[in-house]
Amino acid sequence: MPEPASDLHADLDPVALRAEVERLRQALVDQRTRMSTAMARAWQLGEENRALELELAQRRLAEALARGQSQMLIESLSVLTSESNLDRFLGHVLKATVDQLGGVGGTLWFPEDGGATARLHLEYVDGAVIPATESRHPAARLSPRAGGGPLSTFPGDRAETYVLLHEVDGMPEANRRYIMSLGVRMLITVPMVLGSETVGWLCIRSPDAEPPDLSNRIAAAQALAGQATLAMQMATLGEQARQAAVLDERNRIAREIHDTLAQGFTGVLVNLEACTRALKRSQIDAALEHLQHSRALAQAGLAEARASVRTLRPESQPPPDLRTALDTLVTWVQASGAVRCQLVVDGTPRALAREIEIELTRIAQESLTNALKHAQAQHVRMTLTWSPQALRLVVADDGLGFDPAQHTGGLGVVGMHERAARIGAQLELTSRPAAGTRVAVTVRVPAR
């Protein structure tokens, strides 16, 4: 038979029952705590993972930007070495910068009017770089203000990046409408700074109003603008070097014309004048001799003209050495019949660079021409002195002379100084009225 209920309840110990309940409750609390800790740890790991993923993405972006910047600089330097046109080079820089940032176009601006306005120089639109003269941009006709303030995208009080978003407000209305018509929702204007001077601005157009990587784009734009400034400065220096080379070549041609053709014509005139004097005295033989000298000088001038044309080509025959060239000059002066000339050589001659021989010959020729044409000299003495470390050429005449303090110097004197400078020589010109003129050139020629 079943036991009575009173007997069953009697077997349950209230204390043991409460202990069991407490144990179960504590186990449940512990389980919940462990679950909460596990969930917190899982959330923490998720956050750390997301942070790592973001850092990795940023690092990859930075690496991509760095590679892009390096590639742009390498390409720019490559273009610089092969492109002589500065605008085409700047167009490459503008296009490369816009493409690196994923833009849809851009512009290049330079300050003008002392920095009061910004002049549109190039525009990159519809996949082509065009000059301002071909642009539909309203700024091509009316330059916008610079220097900050209302309706200006070119802060000038400090070099800073300027970002216009959404409706790209903050510029003249005509400019804004044009920008909006191209589908542009964001405009980044980055200054091109050289030292402490803002030398231009790069404007990058973007179709994205608020890209998630805006800060990265701005940083990349600033870095690319810095490299563009460097590349532009290198191109500018290259252009200046080219212009300097052109100017140097023009000066060289001017010196050659002055020191060859002009002086040859002077010799012809001197001999024709001597011929005229001889004819007036009925000295037919002397007149014929002067005519022969005039003919020889004209032929020599023609040969010099042809030689000048061939200066950019390799010489088929080597020109005469310095001693032979100076002897020829002495013969030329003597043939004029107006001046007695002699050449004295002292010391042991050594081989000279062709450039030194040519420049010394031209300086001697200019000195002799001046003695014939201006100084009315009777005697000219040329001295070529060799020493262990130098060569000294002196041309002295007994002509009218002049006061160097009152003489500004014509093309001939300037040319002599330029020729001396080309070979690292020192030129001294001394003269006094009624006391003749002396030209001395010293060039270092160390003994071998």
C-alpha positions in Angstrom: 0.0 0.0 0.0 1.2 3.6 -0.7 2.6 5.5 2.2 0.6 8.3 3.6 1.3 11.8 2.4 2.3 13.0 5.8 5.1 10.5 5.8 6.4 11.7 2.3 6.6 15.3 3.4 8.3 14.3 6.5 11.2 13.0 4.3 11.9 16.5 2.7 14.5 18.5 4.6 13.7 22.3 4.3 17.3 23.3 4.8 18.5 20.9 2.1 15.8 22.1 -0.2 16.8 25.8 0.2 20.4 24.9 -0.4 19.6 23.1 -3.6 17.5 26.0 -4.8 20.4 28.4 -4.0 22.8 26.2 -5.8 20.7 26.1 -8.9 20.1 29.9 -8.8 23.9 30.5 -8.5 24.6 28.2 -11.3 22.1 30.1 -13.5 23.8 33.4 -12.5 27.2 32.0 -13.3 26.0 30.8 -16.6 24.5 34.2 -17.4 27.8 35.9 -16.4 29.8 33.7 -18.6 27.5 34.3 -21.5 27.6 38.0 -20.9 31.5 37.9 -20.7 31.6 35.8 -23.8 29.3 38.2 -25.7 31.3 41.2 -24.5 34.5 39.5 -25.6 32.9 38.7 -28.9 31.9 42.3 -29.4 35.4 43.5 -28.4 36.9 41.1 -30.9 34.5 42.3 -33.5 35.5 45.9 -32.8 39.2 45.1 -32.9 38.7 43.2 -36.2 36.8 46.2 -37.7 39.6 48.5 -36.5 42.2 46.3 -38.1 40.2 46.1 -41.3 39.9 49.9 -41.3 43.6 50.3 -40.6 44.5 47.8 -43.3 42.2 49.6 -45.8 43.7 53.0 -44.9 47.2 51.5 -45.2 46.3 50.0 -48.6 44.9 53.4 -49.6 48.0 55.2 -48.4 50.2 52.7 -50.3 48.1 53.2 -53.4 48.3 56.9 -53.1 52.0 56.8 -52.5 52.5 54.6 -55.6 50.3 56.9 -57.6 52.2 60.0 -56.4 55.5 58.3 -57.2 54.3 57.1 -60.6 53.0 60.6 -61.3 56.3 62.1 -60.4 58.2 59.5 -62.5 55.9 60.1 -65.5 56.2 63.8 -65.1 60.0 63.7 -65.0 59.9 61.4 -68.1 57.7 63.8 -69.9 59.9 66.7 -68.8 62.9 65.1 -70.4 61.1 64.7 -73.8 58.7 67.6 -73.8 60.1 71.0 -74.6 56.7 72.8 -74.6 56.0 74.0 -71.1 52.2 74.1 -71.5 52.0 70.5 -72.8 54.0 69.5 -69.8 51.8 71.4 -67.4 48.8 69.8 -69.1 50.2 66.4 -68.3 50.7 67.3 -64.7 47.0 68.5 -64.5 45.6 65.4 -66.1 47.7 63.0 -64.0 46.6 64.8 -60.8 42.9 64.6 -61.7 43.2 61.0 -62.8 45.0 60.0 -59.6 42.1 61.4 -57.5 39.3 59.9 -59.7 38.1 63.3 -60.8 36.1 64.3 -63.9 38.2 67.3 -64.8 40.2 70.1 -63.4 41.8 73.5 -64.0 45.2 75.1 -63.5 45.4 78.7 -62.3 48.1 81.2 -61.9 48.0 84.5 -59.8 48.0 87.8 -61.7 47.8 91.5 -61.0 50.1 91.0 -58.0 48.0 88.2 -56.6 44.7 90.1 -56.7 43.1 87.8 -59.3 43.6 84.2 -60.5 44.1 83.6 -64.2 42.8 80.4 -65.8 45.7 78.8 -67.7 44.6 75.3 -68.6 41.4 73.2 -68.3 41.1 69.4 -68.3 37.5 68.7 -69.6 35.9 65.9 -71.6 39.1 64.0 -71.5 41.3 66.7 -73.1 43.6 69.4 -71.8 42.8 72.8 -73.5 44.2 76.3 -73.0 42.1 79.1 -71.5 41.7 80.6 -75.0 39.7 77.5 -76.0 37.8 77.1 -72.8 34.1 77.8 -72.3 34.8 78.6 -68.6 33.5 82.1 -67.9 36.8 82.8 -66.0 38.6 82.6 -69.3 37.1 86.0 -70.1 36.9 87.5 -66.6 39.5 86.4 -64.0 38.0 85.8 -60.5 39.2 87.4 -57.4 41.9 85.9 -55.3 42.9 86.5 -51.7 39.9 85.1 -49.8 36.7 87.0 -49.1 33.3 86.4 -50.7 33.0 84.9 -54.2 36.5 83.6 -54.3 37.8 80.0 -54.5 41.4 81.1 -54.1 42.4 82.0 -50.6 45.5 84.1 -50.8 46.1 85.2 -47.2 47.4 81.7 -46.4 48.1 78.6 -48.4 45.2 76.3 -47.6 43.0 73.7 -49.4 39.5 75.0 -50.2 36.6 72.5 -50.6 33.2 73.4 -52.1 30.5 70.8 -51.7 26.9 70.2 -53.0 26.0 73.3 -54.9 29.6 74.5 -55.0 28.6 77.9 -53.6 31.3 80.5 -52.9 32.2 81.5 -56.4 30.8 83.9 -59.1 27.4 82.7 -60.3 28.5 82.3 -63.9 31.4 80.2 -62.8 29.1 78.1 -60.5 26.6 77.4 -63.3 29.3 76.3 -65.6 30.8 74.0 -63.0 27.4 72.5 -62.2 26.6 71.9 -65.9 29.6 69.5 -65.9 28.0 67.4 -63.2 30.5 68.5 -60.6 29.3 68.2 -56.9 32.6 68.8 -55.2 35.5 71.1 -56.0 38.9 70.8 -54.3 41.2 73.8 -54.7 44.8 73.1 -53.7 47.5 75.8 -53.5 50.8 75.2 -55.3 53.3 76.5 -52.8 57.0 77.2 -53.5 58.7 78.3 -50.4 56.4 80.8 -48.8 54.9 81.9 -52.2 51.7 80.6 -53.7 52.6 80.1 -57.4 49.3 78.6 -58.6 46.3 76.5 -57.8 45.1 73.1 -58.9 41.3 72.6 -58.9 40.0 69.0 -59.0 36.4 68.4 -60.0 34.5 65.4 -58.5 31.0 64.1 -59.2 30.7 62.9 -55.6 29.2 65.4 -53.1 30.5 63.8 -49.9 32.8 60.9 -50.6 33.6 58.8 -47.6 37.3 59.2 -48.2 37.2 63.0 -48.5 40.0 63.5 -46.0 42.2 61.0 -47.9 41.4 62.8 -51.1 42.3 66.1 -49.7 45.6 64.7 -48.4 46.4 63.1 -51.7 45.5 66.3 -53.6 47.9 68.3 -51.4 50.7 65.8 -51.9 50.1 65.7 -55.7 50.0 69.5 -55.8 53.3 69.6 -54.0 54.8 67.2 -56.6 53.2 69.2 -59.4 54.8 72.3 -58.0 58.2 70.6 -58.0 57.7 69.3 -61.5 56.5 72.7 -62.7 59.5 74.4 -61.1 61.8 71.9 -62.8 60.1 72.6 -66.1 60.5 76.3 -65.6 64.1 75.9 -64.7 64.5 73.8 -67.8 62.9 76.4 -70.0 65.0 79.1 -68.4 68.1 77.0 -69.2 67.0 76.5 -72.7 66.4 80.3 -73.2 69.8 81.0 -71.6 71.4 78.6 -74.1 69.5 80.3 -77.0 70.7 83.7 -75.7 74.2 82.4 -75.3 74.2 81.1 -78.9 72.8 84.4 -80.2 75.6 86.2 -78.4 78.1 83.8 -79.9 76.8 84.4 -83.4 76.8 88.2 -82.8 80.4 88.0 -81.6 81.3 85.9 -84.7 79.7 88.3 -87.1 81.4 91.2 -85.4 84.8 89.6 -85.1 84.8 88.1 -88.6 82.5 89.7 -91.2 82.4 93.2 -89.7 86.2 93.3 -89.1 86.8 91.9 -92.6 84.7 94.7 -94.1 86.7 97.1 -92.0 89.9 95.7 -93.6 88.4 96.1 -97.1 87.4 99.7 -96.4 90.9 100.5 -95.0 92.5 99.1 -98.2 90.0 100.9 -100.5 90.8 104.1 -98.7 94.5 103.5 -99.1 93.8 102.7 -102.8 92.0 106.0 -103.2 94.9 107.9 -101.6 97.4 106.1 -103.9 95.3 106.9 -107.0 95.2 110.6 -106.0 99.0 110.5 -106.0 99.0 108.6 -109.3 100.6 105.6 -107.6 99.0 103.0 -109.8 101.1 100.0 -108.6 100.3 100.8 -104.9 96.6 101.2 -105.7 96.5 97.9 -107.5 98.2 96.3 -104.5 95.6 97.7 -102.1 92.8 96.4 -104.5 94.4 93.0 -104.4 94.4 93.1 -100.5 90.8 94.2 -100.6 89.9 91.3 -102.8 91.8 88.9 -100.5 90.0 90.2 -97.5 86.6 89.9 -99.2 87.4 86.3 -100.1 88.5 85.7 -96.5 85.2 87.3 -95.2 83.2 85.0 -97.5 85.1 82.0 -96.1 84.4 83.2 -92.6 80.7 83.4 -93.4 80.7 79.9 -94.7 82.6 78.7 -91.7 80.0 80.4 -89.4 77.3 78.5 -91.1 79.2 75.2 -90.5 79.7 75.9 -86.8 76.9 73.5 -85.8 78.4 70.8 -87.9 81.6 68.8 -87.4 84.6 70.5 -88.9 85.9 68.8 -92.0 89.3 70.5 -91.6 90.9 71.6 -88.4 91.3 75.4 -88.1 94.9 76.7 -87.9 96.7 76.8 -84.5 97.1 79.9 -82.4 100.5 80.9 -83.7 99.5 80.4 -87.4 96.3 82.4 -86.8 98.2 85.3 -85.2 100.7 85.3 -88.1 97.8 85.6 -90.5 96.4 88.6 -88.6 99.8 90.3 -88.7 100.0 89.8 -92.5 96.5 91.2 -92.8 97.4 94.3 -90.8 100.6 94.8 -92.7 98.7 94.6 -96.0 96.7 97.6 -95.1 99.8 99.7 -95.4 98.5 101.9 -92.6 100.0 100.2 -89.6 103.2 98.3 -88.9 102.6 95.2 -86.9 104.8 92.5 -85.4 104.4 89.3 -83.4 106.8 88.2 -80.6 106.6 84.7 -79.1 108.4 84.0 -75.9 108.6 80.6 -74.1 107.9 77.1 -75.1 104.5 76.6 -76.8 102.2 73.8 -75.7 99.1 72.3 -77.0 95.9 74.3 -76.3 92.3 73.4 -76.3 90.6 74.5 -79.6 88.2 76.8 -77.7 91.1 78.7 -76.1 92.9 79.1 -79.4 89.7 80.4 -81.1 88.8 82.9 -78.4 92.4 84.3 -78.1 92.5 84.7 -81.9 89.2 86.6 -81.8 90.4 88.8 -79.0 93.6 89.6 -80.9 91.6 90.3 -84.1 89.3 92.7 -82.3 92.3 94.5 -80.7 94.0 94.9 -84.1 90.7 96.1 -85.7 90.3 98.7 -83.1 93.9 99.9 -83.7 93.2 100.2 -87.4 89.7 101.6 -87.3 89.6 103.9 -84.3 93.1 104.4 -82.7 94.9 105.7 -85.9 97.9 103.8 -84.6 101.3 103.6 -86.4 102.6 100.6 -84.6 101.1 97.5 -83.0 103.0 94.9 -81.1 101.6 91.5 -80.2 103.4 89.4 -77.6 102.6 85.8 -76.8 104.3 84.7 -73.6 104.3 81.1 -72.4 105.1 80.4 -68.7 104.9 77.1 -66.8 101.4 77.7 -65.6 99.8 80.3 -68.0 99.7 81.8 -71.4 99.6 85.6 -71.8 98.6 87.5 -74.9 99.3 91.3 -75.1 98.3 93.6 -77.9 99.6 97.1 -77.6 99.3 100.1 -80.0 100.6 103.7 -80.0 97.3 105.2 -81.2 95.0 107.9 -79.8 93.9 106.0 -76.8 90.9 106.9 -74.7 89.7 107.4 -71.1 88.2 104.0 -70.0 86.2 105.9 -67.3 84.4 107.8 -70.0 84.1 104.9 -72.4 81.1 102.6 -72.0 82.4 100.0 -74.3 80.9 98.9 -77.6 80.1 95.4 -78.8 83.7 94.7 -79.5 84.9 95.4 -76.0 82.0 93.5 -74.5 82.7 90.6 -76.8 86.3 90.5 -75.7 85.3 90.2 -72.1 82.7 87.5 -72.9 85.3 85.5 -74.8 87.8 85.8 -72.0 85.1 84.6 -69.5 84.3 81.6 -71.7 87.8 80.2 -71.3 88.3 81.3 -67.7 90.8 84.0 -68.7 91.5 87.4 -67.2 91.3 90.4 -69.5 92.8 93.7 -68.7 92.2 96.8 -71.0 94.3 99.9 -70.2 94.4 103.1 -72.1 95.0 106.8 -71.8 94.3 109.6 -74.3 97.3 110.1 -76.6 99.1 107.2 -74.9 97.8 104.2 -76.9 95.8 101.1 -75.7 96.9 97.8 -74.3 94.9 94.6 -74.1 96.3 91.8 -72.0 94.7 88.3 -71.6 96.0 85.7 -69.2 94.7 82.1 -69.3 95.9 79.2 -67.1 97.6 76.5 -69.1 99.3 74.1 -66.6 102.3 72.2 -68.0 101.5 68.5 -68.6 
